[in-house]
Amino acid sequence: LDDLAVLQYTGGTTGVAKGAMLTHANLVANLTQVRPMLEDQVEEGKEVVIAPLPLYHIYSFTLNCGIMLEAGAHNVLIPNPRDIPGFVKELQKQKFSAFIGLNTLFVALCNNEDFQDLDFSGLKLTASGGMALTSDTAKMWQRVTGCEISEGYGMTETSPVVTFNPRSAIQIGTIGLPIPSTVVKTIDDDGNETPVGEPGELCVKGPQVMRGYWQRPDDTQKSFTDDGFLKTGDVALIQEDGYIRIVDRKKDMIIVSGFNVFPNEIEDVVTTHPKVVECAAVGIPDAKSGEAVKVYVVPTKEGVTANEIKEFCRERLTAYKVPKHFEFRDELPKSNVGKILRRELRDEANAK
C-alpha cells in the first residue's frame, strides 16, 4: 500500500510543475472515499460516462479510470473536446447518464445550438472540478440539460478529491462537503486556525494526501503544517453547515489600495453579463492603488463595450473591486484540460 504508484505532475498553472508522489494507498483510498458521495447515481454496470478530459490529468484519472471503471461504467473518451461540433456529434450517438467536465467546457457546449437539442433524459450526474464553477455556468447547464452540477474540489496532491457536493444536497457556489476520512481547516498567514465563516488557507489531512514532491524536499516541507496538514494554496471559507467556499488562489489575489480582491468574485459577476462568454481577472501595477483589476473578456457575437461591463460591475461590486482595465479577445489561453491560465495573462499584462 505504501509503495509509490505514480508520479503525478501538477498542472503548473501557478508555478513550476512538480511530481506528486502518490502511493497505491492514496489512489485506492480516494476511490473508496468518493464512491459513497455519488450516492445512488452510479449503478453497477449501467452508466455511460462522457470523459472529455485527458486521462493523464488526475481528475479524469481517478474519476474515469478509477471510480467509473470500478463501477463497470462505459467511459466515452473525447480525444479533442475543443472541437465542439465534433464533440456534439459524438454525444448524439450516446445515451449518456454522467458527464465529467469543468467550467470552460460547460460554457462552450451550452453556447452550441446542436448541443442544446440533444436528448438529456438519461443524464443524472454532472461533476465539475479543475477550476471554479461560476454560478452563471451552473444555471445555464441546468437550464439546457435539466441536470444540476455537483461541484467538487481537489488537487493533484490529494489524488485528487477533497470535497464534493452530494447530489441530493447541492449548494451552488460551494465545493461541497469533505469526503469521508478527510479533515479540513483554514489558517491565517501565521498558521493560526481561522474561525468558521472567516477566510483562510485551506489545509487538508486524509489518506488521499500525497507522500510529498519527487526530489523536492524543501517544497515538500513548505507544503505541510507542523501538525501534518497539506497547505493547498487556496483561500477558502468554511460555513456553519460544513460546506466550503473557495475564495481564490492565494497567488492570484489582487491587492487594491490595501484591500484584498479575489479574481473569482470579479469573474463570477462579469460572466453573468448577457454579452460575455467567459473572462479572466488579473492584477496589474497601478501608480495610485498599488494594483488595479484588469479583465480579459471573450464577448458574444453581439459584442460589448468596456463601459457596459463597467456599469454592470458598479451595480454589483464594491467600488475598489470594479475593473479599471479591459481587453477583448476571441479566446483565452488555457491549459490542456481547459483551465484558464491567469498567470500567462498576468505576466503578459505586467510585461507591457
C-alpha positions, 0 to 999 in steps of 0.5 A: 500500500505504501509503495509509490504508484505514480508520479503525478505532475501538477498542472503548473498553472501557478508555478513550476510543475512538480511530481506528486508522489502518490502511493497505491494507498492514496489512489485506492483510498480516494476511490473508496472515499468518493464512491459513497458521495455519488450516492445512488447515481452510479449503478453497477454496470449501467452508466455511460460516462462522457470523459472529455478530459485527458486521462493523464490529468488526475481528475479524469484519472481517478474519476474515469479510470478509477471510480467509473471503471470500478463501477463497470461504467462505459467511459466515452473518451473525447480525444479533442473536446475543443472541437465542439461540433465534433464533440456534439456529434459524438454525444448524439450517438450516446445515451449518456447518464454522467458527464465529467467536465469543468467550467470552460467546457460547460460554457462552450457546449451550452453556447452550441445550438446542436448541443442544446437539442440533444436528448438529456433524459438519461443524464443524472450526474454532472461533476465539475472540478479543475477550476471554479464553477461560476454560478452563471455556468451552473444555471445555464447547464441546468437550464439546457440539460435539466441536470444540476452540477455537483461541484467538487474540489481537489488537487493533484496532491490529494489524488485528487478529491477533497470535497464534493457536493452530494447530489441530493444536497447541492449548494451552488457556489460551494465545493461541497462537503469533505469526503469521508476520512478527510479533515479540513481547516483554514489558517491565517498567514501565521498558521493560526486556525481561522474561525468558521465563516472567516477566510483562510488557507485551506489545509487538508489531512486524509489518506488521499494526501500525497507522500510529498514532491519527487526530489523536492524536499524543501517544497515538500516541507513548505507544503505541510503544517507542523501538525501534518496538514497539506497547505493547498494554496487556496483561500477558502471559507468554511460555513456553519453547515460544513460546506466550503467556499473557495475564495481564490488562489492565494497567488492570484489575489489582487491587492487594491489600495490595501484591500484584498480582491479575489479574481473569482468574485470579479469573474463570477459577476462579469460572466453573468453579463448577457454579452460575455462568454467567459473572462479572466481577472488579473492584477496589474501595477497601478501608480495610485492603488498599488494594483488595479483589476484588469479583465480579459473578456471573450464577448458574444457575437453581439459584442460589448463595450468596456463601459457596459461591463463597467456599469454592470460591475458598479451595480454589483461590486464594491467600488475598489473591486470594479475593473479599471482595465479591459481587453477583448479577445476571441479566446483565452489561453488555457491549459490542456484540460481547459483551465484558464491560465491567469498567470500567462495573462498576468505576466503578459499584462505586467510585461507591457 
